[in-house]
Amino acid sequence: MHTTFSLTLVAVLFSLLLPISTASASNYAEITSHNIYADSRGNFDIQYCLNTEAYVTVGIYRATGTNTSDNVSILDNYAYKNSGCYTSTWNRGNMSLNQLFYGITTVATGSNAGSDYVSNWLPVDTSSGNNSNNNDSNNDSTGNYGKSKNLKFLDFEVENRTFNPEDGQKGRITFVTTADSYVTFEIYDKDDEEEVIKTVVDNEFYSAGQYTVKWDGGNYYNNTVSAGEYKFRLKAKYGDQNVTETGYFTVQKGIYTDSTEDPRLKNTYATKESFDPGRNETTSIVFTLTSEADVTITIQDKHGDNIATIYDKNNRSKGTYAAEWNGSEVMEREGVYTYKIVAKNSSGQDTQTGTIEIADDFKDQKKPNITKDKVDEIPFKPKFNDLHFSFSLDRDADVTIEIRDGGNVIATTIREKSVNEGHESLGWDGRDDNGNYIANGVYQYKIIAENYSGKDVEIGNFSVEETSGAKRLYDNCGSFDDVDSNYKYCDAIAWAQSEGIFGGYNDGTFRPNNAINRVEALKVILEAMDVNLLDAYGQHLGFYDTNPNTWYAPYLKTATSLGIVNGYKDGTFRPNITISRIEALKMILETGRVKHNIIIPTNVYGQPYYDTPNTGASKWYLSYVYFAKEFNLSDNEFYFYPQSNMTRGEMADMLYRYHMNVTQY
């Protein structure tokens, strides 16, 4: 249902209310996007974004003729706003929405300032029974209201179906609505469709068009949910029409995604966030790419105009890159500039931005002045060599170099070393003040030069990779660089390696805290219990989401033939989702039942661990955890953590305990 205007009235009203465009003005305040959303109480949020600072007026108006209107409510009256996005809220009360529209006017600051104006009808909620004088005419080309009477979802696509919130990833859904509608997007517990984990979009008004909604893996309390599978429901309603799409997201935790189909930019930073091109100083924009992509890096001024393209490369492989900028384009123009990194491939794109300040680096002649400071390796890999900090001094000074992580000093590489004026390079081996190699990540260095007249300080950024390959202070566990001999699961990991059950990664690490997925768990369990494998390459495995030609085919075929594992009701096995501790325990004991004829007594009474009560969802696995308790299959006497991800270290430990306490029993 629509307002009583004809399409002619809509078009005429919009054209007459729009002021003459001043897009050619040197300082044009553009409204880059705008929309309106209604909450469940009938109030409205008007959202808009500005490309520059401007004076903004936002109002609700009632059309009184083809070129006239009355003010209903002025929400912002010539209010100063910086560039960015804003929301103005109108509390509707009991007012009828017929013939109402919102308007946004901007006037840029400064002389010869341009302006912009946009407007949009307020959507009428036809499901309420009000506004009975509305009609069903389709909308005009502005896309404001009801492009189609038939509400449908088109081009519905789930992106990032499996994602890791700890790695900053989000599950995404893109879709097209064929008509204006009120949209709700909810996340449910996969086993209980009445339990809503999070309402991401709550009955918000969406004009007909294409949209993307995202879930960051959080619940109502903004805490990240446990690893596992969650159901989503996307609903749209328009009058008496309703459409719904459902599906599943899989949340992973403890797995750091370094390889993706769509390109993602990680660990982006500028080595120098402030530098002086007049002193021949430079900065480098650093980024890590997770898949092959075309990458561009541009520098923009405060107006958003591109002033330089410092990087434009196609088909960059995944890895870490650095692009140097010498600032020659802004040699005499101090201020803050924005760098923008864009990575694209056929599966998607990612964009990251940051700021760099151009500032004159001049100090009192008696004080020391540090210039041209930089690191010699981006990223720094401690297992190969030391990292050198190079810089120039205008005067003799005592120099201290600190390594900082989030503002905390974790290492002092040089302390009050006497350095003569000129160029200097000082090295650091990558260890913190406790003698341990620092973890992978982005860190800050701080160079302090001091003499009797004062001091100078320069700060820069650098990143560390492959630190686990560096020589360790302790003996390694087995041959793994990242596991010490005093690690709690070392005996289990060394046993698993010697038996050929677990292997490491190409960089010499074991990564004991990484979660393990369903087919990886199945492989190591069958290997640990020396189960003879069926030749299953190329054979149908019984699940439509599995590949008969991949490495896990013999393991999965063997396990299903022996009744060790089953799939899900929808015909999937979901090979790549992480496995919980209780699912892994069941898989181990069911394999033991087949291979070693173990008996798992049925027991649904009592409470073997504090977190495994004999009620509700815990009952199905109570017999398994009683068995685990009796044979000491877990390293925790009081808690089992049944729904937590099973890590590689925990899996090695549980298999080792099974080997020692069950097969040797």
Secondary structure per residue as TSV (DSSP state, phi and psi in degrees):
chain	resnum	aa	ss	phi	psi
A	1	M	-	360.0	142.5
A	2	H	B	-130.3	171.4
A	3	T	-	-67.6	166.7
A	4	T	S	-79.1	0.6
A	5	F	-	-65.5	149.1
A	6	S	-	-84.1	166.4
A	7	L	H	-62.4	-33.1
A	8	T	H	-62.2	-44.0
A	9	L	H	-62.3	-41.8
A	10	V	H	-59.3	-49.2
A	11	A	H	-65.1	-42.0
A	12	V	H	-66.6	-44.1
A	13	L	H	-58.6	-46.3
A	14	F	H	-64.9	-40.1
A	15	S	H	-69.9	-35.3
A	16	L	H	-79.4	-27.5
A	17	L	H	-78.3	-20.5
A	18	L	S	-78.0	128.1
A	19	P	-	-73.7	168.8
A	20	I	-	-63.0	133.3
A	21	S	-	-65.6	140.9
A	22	T	-	-122.0	37.0
A	23	A	T	-60.1	-23.0
A	24	S	T	-83.2	-4.2
A	25	A	S	-64.3	152.5
A	26	S	S	-70.4	-21.2
A	27	N	E	-131.0	81.9
A	28	Y	E	-98.6	120.3
A	29	A	-	-89.2	101.6
A	30	E	-	-100.6	136.3
A	31	I	E	-88.3	103.1
A	32	T	E	-76.3	-24.9
A	33	S	E	-159.1	154.2
A	34	H	E	-159.4	150.9
A	35	N	E	-164.5	171.0
A	36	I	E	-132.8	141.5
A	37	Y	E	-132.2	137.9
A	38	A	E	-106.5	137.1
A	39	D	-	-93.1	-178.8
A	40	S	T	-68.5	-16.5
A	41	R	T	-94.5	1.4
A	42	G	S	88.3	4.6
A	43	N	-	-82.1	163.5
A	44	F	E	-128.0	137.4
A	45	D	E	-107.2	120.5
A	46	I	E	-98.8	117.6
A	47	Q	E	-112.4	138.3
A	48	Y	E	-152.9	159.0
A	49	C	E	-128.7	143.1
A	50	L	E	-114.7	145.8
A	51	N	S	-88.4	-11.8
A	52	T	S	-157.4	172.1
A	53	E	-	-66.0	145.5
A	54	A	E	-164.7	165.8
A	55	Y	E	-96.6	127.6
A	56	V	E	-121.5	136.2
A	57	T	E	-121.0	125.6
A	58	V	E	-121.9	127.6
A	59	G	E	-144.9	160.9
A	60	I	E	-104.6	131.1
A	61	Y	E	-130.6	154.6
A	62	R	E	-114.1	123.6
A	63	A	E	-69.7	129.6
A	64	T	-	-114.2	-6.0
A	65	G	S	-172.6	-172.3
A	66	T	S	-68.9	-22.1
A	67	N	S	-141.3	23.9
A	68	T	-	-132.9	155.0
A	69	S	E	-156.9	159.5
A	70	D	E	-112.8	148.1
A	71	N	E	-70.7	133.5
A	72	V	E	-103.6	-47.3
A	73	S	E	-159.2	126.8
A	74	I	E	-97.9	116.5
A	75	L	E	-88.1	-38.6
A	76	D	E	-133.9	133.3
A	77	N	E	-120.1	97.8
A	78	Y	E	52.2	46.1
A	79	A	E	-86.5	136.0
A	80	Y	E	-74.5	131.8
A	81	K	E	-135.3	140.2
A	82	N	-	-78.1	169.4
A	83	S	S	-60.5	143.3
A	84	G	E	143.8	-166.5
A	85	C	E	-116.6	144.2
A	86	Y	E	-140.7	163.1
A	87	T	E	-132.3	129.9
A	88	S	E	-115.4	131.1
A	89	T	E	-108.8	133.1
A	90	W	E	-114.5	120.6
A	91	N	-	-86.5	106.7
A	92	R	-	-67.4	-36.9
A	93	G	T	67.0	-134.7
A	94	N	T	-102.2	12.8
A	95	M	-	-69.1	137.6
A	96	S	-	-67.7	145.1
A	97	L	-	-91.9	-4.3
A	98	N	T	-59.6	134.0
A	99	Q	T	65.2	19.9
A	100	L	E	-101.2	143.5
A	101	F	E	-143.6	159.1
A	102	Y	E	-103.5	151.2
A	103	G	E	-132.8	142.9
A	104	I	E	-125.9	123.0
A	105	T	E	-117.5	134.1
A	106	T	E	-124.3	144.3
A	107	V	E	-131.6	119.3
A	108	A	E	-69.8	157.3
A	109	T	S	-79.6	163.0
A	110	G	S	90.6	174.7
A	111	S	T	-76.5	155.1
A	112	N	T	53.2	34.9
A	113	A	E	-75.5	135.9
A	114	G	E	-86.5	167.2
A	115	S	E	-133.8	170.0
A	116	D	E	-145.1	153.9
A	117	Y	E	-146.1	135.2
A	118	V	E	-135.7	156.0
A	119	S	E	-149.3	164.8
A	120	N	E	-163.1	138.8
A	121	W	E	-63.9	146.4
A	122	L	-	-75.2	131.4
A	123	P	-	-70.9	138.7
A	124	V	-	-97.2	125.8
A	125	D	-	-81.1	96.3
A	126	T	G	-72.2	-14.5
A	127	S	G	-75.1	-12.2
A	128	S	G	-81.0	-15.1
A	129	G	S	89.1	-8.3
A	130	N	-	-85.0	179.1
A	131	N	-	57.1	48.8
A	132	S	T	-67.9	-12.9
A	133	N	T	-90.1	10.1
A	134	N	-	-73.0	156.7
A	135	N	B	-122.4	177.7
A	136	D	-	-102.9	22.3
A	137	S	-	-65.3	140.4
A	138	N	-	-70.3	166.8
A	139	N	-	-87.6	168.1
A	140	D	-	-83.8	-174.0
A	141	S	T	-71.1	-8.2
A	142	T	T	-74.3	-12.5
A	143	G	-	72.6	31.9
A	144	N	-	-90.0	-30.6
A	145	Y	S	-158.4	109.6
A	146	G	-	69.8	68.8
A	147	K	S	-71.6	-18.1
A	148	S	-	-151.6	142.2
A	149	K	S	-71.4	-27.8
A	150	N	S	-92.2	109.8
A	151	L	-	-80.8	123.3
A	152	K	-	-144.8	158.5
A	153	F	E	-97.4	127.0
A	154	L	E	-117.8	157.3
A	155	D	E	49.6	42.0
A	156	F	E	-72.8	125.8
A	157	E	E	-145.1	134.2
A	158	V	E	-98.2	122.6
A	159	E	E	-113.4	148.0
A	160	N	-	54.4	50.0
A	161	R	S	-59.2	-36.5
A	162	T	E	-110.1	123.7
A	163	F	E	-146.3	161.5
A	164	N	-	-119.2	103.8
A	165	P	G	-59.5	-31.6
A	166	E	G	-66.6	-17.3
A	167	D	G	-102.3	13.6
A	168	G	T	77.3	14.1
A	169	Q	-	-88.1	159.8
A	170	K	-	-137.4	147.4
A	171	G	E	-79.9	138.5
A	172	R	E	-129.6	146.3
A	173	I	E	-129.6	128.5
A	174	T	E	-111.3	144.9
A	175	F	E	-161.2	163.3
A	176	V	E	-120.6	130.8
A	177	T	E	-100.0	135.5
A	178	T	S	-84.6	-8.2
A	179	A	S	-148.5	157.7
A	180	D	-	-56.8	142.0
A	181	S	E	-162.4	169.5
A	182	Y	E	-103.9	122.5
A	183	V	E	-110.1	138.5
A	184	T	E	-128.8	134.5
A	185	F	E	-129.0	114.6
A	186	E	E	-125.7	150.3
A	187	I	E	-112.4	132.4
A	188	Y	E	-119.8	157.0
A	189	D	E	-65.0	132.6
A	190	K	T	-64.1	-25.6
A	191	D	T	-100.0	-2.4
A	192	D	E	-146.4	95.8
A	193	E	E	-72.1	-4.3
A	194	E	E	-89.5	-15.4
A	195	E	E	-95.4	104.5
A	196	V	E	-84.1	119.6
A	197	I	E	-76.8	-42.9
A	198	K	E	-158.2	134.8
A	199	T	E	-99.2	106.2
A	200	V	E	-79.8	-43.9
A	201	V	E	-123.8	125.0
A	202	D	E	-115.5	90.3
A	203	N	E	53.1	45.7
A	204	E	E	-91.5	146.3
A	205	F	E	-78.6	126.4
A	206	Y	E	-120.3	124.6
A	207	S	-	-66.2	158.6
A	208	A	S	-58.1	133.3
A	209	G	E	154.7	-168.7
A	210	Q	E	-98.4	140.7
A	211	Y	E	-142.6	161.1
A	212	T	E	-129.9	129.6
A	213	V	E	-117.4	146.9
A	214	K	E	-130.4	147.5
A	215	W	E	-123.3	126.5
A	216	D	-	-90.6	7.7
A	217	G	S	86.2	7.6
A	218	G	B	-92.9	159.5
A	219	N	-	-103.2	-167.1
A	220	Y	T	-59.9	-26.7
A	221	Y	T	-95.7	10.0
A	222	N	S	62.6	22.6
A	223	N	-	-93.1	143.3
A	224	T	B	-69.0	132.2
A	225	V	-	-70.2	165.5
A	226	S	-	-68.0	157.4
A	227	A	S	-62.7	144.5
A	228	G	E	147.3	-166.1
A	229	E	E	-104.9	139.2
A	230	Y	E	-134.8	142.9
A	231	K	E	-92.2	141.4
A	232	F	E	-115.9	153.4
A	233	R	E	-136.3	121.8
A	234	L	E	-108.1	121.9
A	235	K	E	-125.4	143.8
A	236	A	E	-135.1	139.6
A	237	K	E	-132.6	145.6
A	238	Y	E	-150.2	103.4
A	239	G	T	64.0	-124.9
A	240	D	T	-95.0	9.5
A	241	Q	E	-96.1	139.3
A	242	N	E	-139.7	135.8
A	243	V	E	-130.7	148.9
A	244	T	E	-141.9	139.6
A	245	E	E	-127.6	139.2
A	246	T	E	-129.2	163.5
A	247	G	E	179.6	-164.1
A	248	Y	E	-132.8	144.2
A	249	F	E	-111.9	147.9
A	250	T	E	-115.8	121.0
A	251	V	E	-96.0	124.2
A	252	Q	-	-106.7	148.8
A	253	K	-	-139.5	147.7
A	254	G	S	81.7	1.8
A	255	I	-	-113.3	122.7
A	256	Y	-	-96.7	115.2
A	257	T	-	-79.5	110.4
A	258	D	-	-105.7	-9.8
A	259	S	-	-132.4	127.9
A	260	T	-	-141.7	162.6
A	261	E	S	-76.3	-48.8
A	262	D	S	-83.0	147.7
A	263	P	-	-75.6	137.8
A	264	R	-	-130.3	141.6
A	265	L	E	-101.8	122.0
A	266	K	E	-122.7	156.2
A	267	N	E	50.3	46.9
A	268	T	E	-84.8	136.9
A	269	Y	E	-166.3	164.7
A	270	A	E	-104.9	133.2
A	271	T	S	-62.9	-35.7
A	272	K	-	-126.2	116.6
A	273	E	S	-83.9	-8.6
A	274	S	E	-147.5	129.2
A	275	F	E	-153.7	167.1
A	276	D	-	-118.8	103.0
A	277	P	G	-60.3	-28.9
A	278	G	G	-64.9	-18.7
A	279	R	G	-98.9	16.3
A	280	N	T	60.9	29.4
A	281	E	-	-85.7	155.8
A	282	T	-	-137.3	168.1
A	283	T	E	-132.8	161.7
A	284	S	E	-126.0	135.5
A	285	I	E	-91.9	121.5
A	286	V	E	-113.7	141.0
A	287	F	E	-152.3	152.3
A	288	T	E	-112.6	129.0
A	289	L	E	-105.9	134.3
A	290	T	S	-94.6	-8.0
A	291	S	S	-157.9	165.6
A	292	E	-	-62.0	135.9
A	293	A	E	-162.7	163.9
A	294	D	E	-88.9	133.7
A	295	V	E	-127.9	134.0
A	296	T	E	-128.0	146.1
A	297	I	E	-128.9	122.5
A	298	T	E	-119.5	155.7
A	299	I	E	-110.4	131.4
A	300	Q	E	-122.8	147.8
A	301	D	-	-85.9	-174.2
A	302	K	T	-67.4	-17.3
A	303	H	T	-89.6	-2.0
A	304	G	S	87.0	7.5
A	305	D	-	-84.8	138.5
A	306	N	E	-73.0	130.4
A	307	I	E	-114.4	-14.5
A	308	A	E	-162.5	145.5
A	309	T	E	-113.8	110.7
A	310	I	E	-99.4	-7.0
A	311	Y	E	-154.8	128.0
A	312	D	E	-152.1	91.1
A	313	K	E	-128.6	140.5
A	314	N	E	-101.6	152.6
A	315	N	E	55.3	44.5
A	316	R	E	-73.4	129.3
A	317	S	-	-71.9	162.3
A	318	K	S	-62.1	146.0
A	319	G	E	148.6	-171.8
A	320	T	E	-107.4	135.5
A	321	Y	E	-132.4	159.4
A	322	A	E	-137.2	135.8
A	323	A	E	-122.0	122.3
A	324	E	E	-86.2	142.7
A	325	W	E	-129.0	126.1
A	326	N	-	-95.6	-5.4
A	327	G	-	71.9	18.3
A	328	S	G	-62.6	-27.4
A	329	E	G	-71.4	-18.0
A	330	V	G	-127.8	33.2
A	331	M	T	-53.6	-41.0
A	332	E	T	-108.6	17.5
A	333	R	-	-123.6	84.5
A	334	E	-	-66.0	150.0
A	335	G	E	150.3	-173.8
A	336	V	E	-102.5	131.5
A	337	Y	E	-122.7	156.1
A	338	T	E	-111.0	132.0
A	339	Y	E	-101.2	142.7
A	340	K	E	-129.3	120.7
A	341	I	E	-105.5	126.5
A	342	V	E	-124.6	124.5
A	343	A	E	-117.4	128.9
A	344	K	E	-134.5	142.2
A	345	N	E	-146.5	-172.8
A	346	S	T	-67.8	-16.0
A	347	S	T	-95.0	-8.8
A	348	G	E	154.0	-165.5
A	349	Q	E	-152.3	162.4
A	350	D	E	-140.2	148.5
A	351	T	E	-134.0	135.7
A	352	Q	E	-132.7	144.1
A	353	T	E	-130.3	161.9
A	354	G	E	-162.1	175.9
A	355	T	E	-121.7	151.0
A	356	I	E	-135.8	134.7
A	357	E	E	-101.3	132.2
A	358	I	E	-96.3	117.5
A	359	A	-	-142.8	144.4
A	360	D	-	-68.8	128.2
A	361	D	-	-102.9	85.8
A	362	F	-	-130.0	134.8
A	363	K	-	-125.6	160.4
A	364	D	-	-52.3	139.3
A	365	Q	T	-58.5	-23.8
A	366	K	T	-87.0	-20.9
A	367	K	S	-86.7	153.1
A	368	P	-	-70.4	149.6
A	369	N	-	-130.6	124.1
A	370	I	E	-94.5	127.4
A	371	T	E	-135.0	164.2
A	372	K	E	55.8	33.2
A	373	D	E	-76.6	139.4
A	374	K	E	-165.0	168.0
A	375	V	E	-102.7	155.4
A	376	D	S	-93.9	-2.7
A	377	E	-	-142.9	123.2
A	378	I	S	-130.6	116.1
A	379	P	S	-78.9	163.8
A	380	F	B	-83.4	129.1
A	381	K	-	-119.9	98.8
A	382	P	T	-58.6	-24.1
A	383	K	T	-72.2	-14.5
A	384	F	T	-96.6	-45.2
A	385	N	-	-165.4	-176.9
A	386	D	-	-83.3	161.4
A	387	L	E	-98.6	131.6
A	388	H	E	-109.7	133.0
A	389	F	E	-100.6	118.1
A	390	S	E	-109.5	146.8
A	391	F	E	-165.1	167.2
A	392	S	E	-119.3	145.0
A	393	L	E	-117.8	135.9
A	394	D	S	-78.9	-23.6
A	395	R	S	-143.9	158.4
A	396	D	-	-58.9	145.1
A	397	A	E	-163.0	163.5
A	398	D	E	-90.6	128.1
A	399	V	E	-114.7	134.9
A	400	T	E	-124.1	137.9
A	401	I	E	-123.2	123.2
A	402	E	E	-112.2	146.8
A	403	I	E	-108.1	128.2
A	404	R	E	-123.1	147.7
A	405	D	E	-130.9	106.5
A	406	G	T	62.2	32.8
A	407	G	T	92.8	-13.1
A	408	N	E	-94.5	134.7
A	409	V	E	-77.5	117.5
A	410	I	E	-106.0	-16.3
A	411	A	E	-156.5	140.6
A	412	T	E	-114.6	102.9
A	413	T	E	-77.1	-36.3
A	414	I	E	-134.6	134.8
A	415	R	E	-126.0	112.7
A	416	E	E	49.3	47.9
A	417	K	E	-82.1	131.8
A	418	S	E	-73.0	120.6
A	419	V	E	-127.3	131.4
A	420	N	-	-79.1	157.7
A	421	E	S	-60.9	150.5
A	422	G	E	120.4	-162.9
A	423	H	E	-90.4	140.7
A	424	E	E	-140.1	150.5
A	425	S	E	-137.6	122.5
A	426	L	E	-123.5	137.7
A	427	G	E	-101.7	162.3
A	428	W	E	-149.0	138.2
A	429	D	-	-89.4	-0.8
A	430	G	S	93.1	9.1
A	431	R	B	-99.0	150.2
A	432	D	-	-84.1	-175.2
A	433	D	T	-69.4	-12.5
A	434	N	T	-94.3	1.7
A	435	G	S	88.2	5.9
A	436	N	-	-99.2	145.4
A	437	Y	B	-68.3	136.5
A	438	I	-	-72.6	158.4
A	439	A	-	-77.4	165.4
A	440	N	S	-60.7	146.1
A	441	G	E	153.6	-172.5
A	442	V	E	-106.1	130.4
A	443	Y	E	-127.9	172.4
A	444	Q	E	-121.7	137.8
A	445	Y	E	-108.6	149.1
A	446	K	E	-132.2	117.4
A	447	I	E	-103.0	125.1
A	448	I	E	-118.3	121.7
A	449	A	E	-117.4	128.7
A	450	E	E	-138.1	138.5
A	451	N	E	-135.4	-167.8
A	452	Y	T	-66.5	-18.7
A	453	S	T	-95.8	-11.7
A	454	G	E	149.7	-161.1
A	455	K	E	-144.1	163.3
A	456	D	E	-129.8	148.6
A	457	V	E	-132.2	134.7
A	458	E	E	-127.7	141.4
A	459	I	E	-126.5	139.7
A	460	G	E	-145.9	174.6
A	461	N	E	-122.1	151.5
A	462	F	E	-153.5	162.8
A	463	S	E	-122.5	155.2
A	464	V	E	-122.7	133.8
A	465	E	-	-134.4	157.5
A	466	E	-	55.4	32.9
A	467	T	G	-66.7	-23.6
A	468	S	G	-67.1	-19.0
A	469	G	G	-83.0	-6.0
A	470	A	S	-71.3	157.6
A	471	K	-	-61.8	129.7
A	472	R	-	-93.2	159.0
A	473	L	S	-76.6	-20.9
A	474	Y	S	-114.5	164.6
A	475	D	-	-66.1	143.6
A	476	N	E	-76.8	157.6
A	477	C	E	-89.5	117.8
A	478	G	T	62.0	-132.7
A	479	S	T	-111.6	18.8
A	480	F	E	-92.8	128.2
A	481	D	E	-70.0	-24.2
A	482	D	E	-104.5	12.4
A	483	V	E	-127.0	120.2
A	484	D	E	-81.0	159.1
A	485	S	T	-68.4	-18.6
A	486	N	T	-96.8	10.5
A	487	Y	S	-67.2	143.3
A	488	K	T	-61.7	-27.4
A	489	Y	T	-104.0	17.2
A	490	C	H	-61.1	-46.3
A	491	D	H	-57.7	-42.2
A	492	A	H	-67.4	-42.0
A	493	I	H	-67.5	-42.8
A	494	A	H	-62.4	-40.9
A	495	W	H	-63.0	-45.8
A	496	A	H	-63.3	-36.1
A	497	Q	H	-70.5	-43.4
A	498	S	H	-65.1	-29.5
A	499	E	T	-87.6	-1.2
A	500	G	T	74.2	19.9
A	501	I	S	-82.7	-46.2
A	502	F	-	-116.0	138.7
A	503	G	-	-114.0	170.4
A	504	G	-	-100.6	-170.6
A	505	Y	-	-96.2	169.1
A	506	N	T	-62.0	-24.3
A	507	D	T	-88.7	10.1
A	508	G	S	85.4	11.7
A	509	T	-	-103.1	160.1
A	510	F	-	-104.2	-31.3
A	511	R	-	56.0	65.0
A	512	P	T	-64.5	-22.2
A	513	N	T	-92.1	-1.3
A	514	N	S	-72.4	139.2
A	515	A	B	-70.1	155.4
A	516	I	-	-114.1	142.2
A	517	N	B	-94.3	-179.5
A	518	R	H	-64.7	-45.3
A	519	V	H	-76.6	-30.8
A	520	E	H	-64.7	-41.7
A	521	A	H	-62.9	-43.4
A	522	L	H	-60.6	-41.8
A	523	K	H	-60.8	-51.7
A	524	V	H	-69.0	-31.0
A	525	I	H	-66.6	-46.9
A	526	L	H	-66.5	-35.9
A	527	E	H	-66.7	-41.7
A	528	A	H	-63.8	-33.6
A	529	M	T	-100.2	9.2
A	530	D	T	53.7	47.1
A	531	V	-	-81.2	131.1
A	532	N	-	-67.8	130.8
A	533	L	-	-93.5	145.1
A	534	L	-	-81.8	148.8
A	535	D	-	-81.4	105.5
A	536	A	-	-123.8	7.7
A	537	Y	T	-62.1	128.8
A	538	G	T	84.7	-6.7
A	539	Q	S	-91.8	149.0
A	540	H	-	-66.1	130.8
A	541	L	-	-94.1	-4.1
A	542	G	S	95.2	0.9
A	543	F	-	-132.9	136.1
A	544	Y	T	-78.5	-7.7
A	545	D	T	-106.4	18.6
A	546	T	S	-116.1	156.2
A	547	N	-	-108.2	116.8
A	548	P	T	-71.0	-9.8
A	549	N	T	-108.1	13.8
A	550	T	S	-100.3	175.1
A	551	W	T	-63.1	-29.1
A	552	Y	T	-87.0	-1.7
A	553	A	H	-55.3	-48.6
A	554	P	H	-62.3	-37.3
A	555	Y	H	-67.6	-45.0
A	556	L	H	-68.6	-41.9
A	557	K	H	-62.6	-43.1
A	558	T	H	-62.7	-45.3
A	559	A	H	-66.3	-40.4
A	560	T	H	-70.5	-36.4
A	561	S	H	-64.6	-33.7
A	562	L	T	-89.9	-0.9
A	563	G	T	75.8	19.7
A	564	I	S	-76.2	-38.6
A	565	V	-	-130.8	158.7
A	566	N	-	-131.9	164.8
A	567	G	-	-94.0	-165.5
A	568	Y	-	-97.0	166.0
A	569	K	T	-61.7	-25.9
A	570	D	T	-84.9	8.5
A	571	G	S	85.9	13.0
A	572	T	-	-106.7	159.7
A	573	F	-	-108.9	-25.3
A	574	R	-	57.0	62.3
A	575	P	T	-62.6	-29.3
A	576	N	T	-98.8	3.8
A	577	I	S	-82.3	151.5
A	578	T	B	-68.4	152.7
A	579	I	-	-105.5	139.7
A	580	S	B	-82.0	167.6
A	581	R	H	-63.8	-38.3
A	582	I	H	-72.5	-35.8
A	583	E	H	-66.9	-38.6
A	584	A	H	-66.2	-41.8
A	585	L	H	-60.1	-45.2
A	586	K	H	-60.2	-43.1
A	587	M	H	-62.8	-40.2
A	588	I	H	-64.3	-48.0
A	589	L	H	-71.7	-33.3
A	590	E	H	-68.2	-34.6
A	591	T	H	-67.4	-40.5
A	592	G	H	-63.3	-34.0
A	593	R	H	-63.4	-39.3
A	594	V	H	-76.8	-45.7
A	595	K	H	-82.2	-41.4
A	596	H	S	-114.9	6.3
A	597	N	-	57.1	34.3
A	598	I	-	-69.6	153.5
A	599	I	-	-110.0	127.4
A	600	I	-	-109.2	96.9
A	601	P	-	-61.1	140.5
A	602	T	-	-72.3	126.3
A	603	N	-	-149.1	112.6
A	604	V	-	-120.1	19.6
A	605	Y	S	-117.8	160.2
A	606	G	S	75.7	-167.9
A	607	Q	-	-150.1	94.1
A	608	P	S	-62.7	-36.5
A	609	Y	S	-127.6	159.4
A	610	Y	T	-61.3	-28.7
A	611	D	T	-104.0	19.0
A	612	T	-	-129.8	72.3
A	613	P	-	-72.2	165.0
A	614	N	S	-93.3	38.3
A	615	T	S	-130.9	159.2
A	616	G	G	57.4	-136.0
A	617	A	G	-68.7	-14.2
A	618	S	G	-76.9	-18.6
A	619	K	G	-62.2	-35.4
A	620	W	G	-64.1	-28.3
A	621	Y	G	-107.9	8.3
A	622	L	H	-61.0	-38.9
A	623	S	H	-63.4	-37.4
A	624	Y	H	-66.5	-43.7
A	625	V	H	-73.2	-28.6
A	626	Y	H	-62.4	-41.2
A	627	F	H	-63.7	-43.9
A	628	A	H	-60.8	-38.8
A	629	K	H	-66.2	-44.7
A	630	E	H	-64.7	-37.1
A	631	F	T	-104.3	13.9
A	632	N	T	54.7	53.2
A	633	L	-	-88.0	-3.7
A	634	S	S	-125.5	150.9
A	635	D	S	-84.8	-1.5
A	636	N	-	-111.7	124.7
A	637	E	S	-77.4	-24.4
A	638	F	S	-111.9	-25.9
A	639	Y	-	-129.0	143.6
A	640	F	-	-106.6	-23.2
A	641	Y	-	53.3	61.4
A	642	P	T	-61.5	-33.5
A	643	Q	T	-94.2	-2.6
A	644	S	S	-72.1	154.3
A	645	N	B	-61.1	139.1
A	646	M	-	-81.7	122.5
A	647	T	B	-91.2	168.1
A	648	R	H	-63.1	-40.4
A	649	G	H	-64.9	-42.8
A	650	E	H	-66.4	-37.4
A	651	M	H	-65.0	-44.0
A	652	A	H	-60.3	-40.9
A	653	D	H	-66.2	-43.6
A	654	M	H	-67.6	-39.2
A	655	L	H	-66.4	-38.1
A	656	Y	H	-65.1	-43.0
A	657	R	H	-65.2	-38.7
A	658	Y	H	-61.3	-44.7
A	659	H	I	-60.5	-43.1
A	660	M	I	-79.4	-36.3
A	661	N	I	-103.7	-15.9
A	662	V	I	-112.4	-58.0
A	663	T	I	-70.1	-25.6
A	664	Q	T	-93.8	1.8
A	665	Y	-	-71.9	360.0
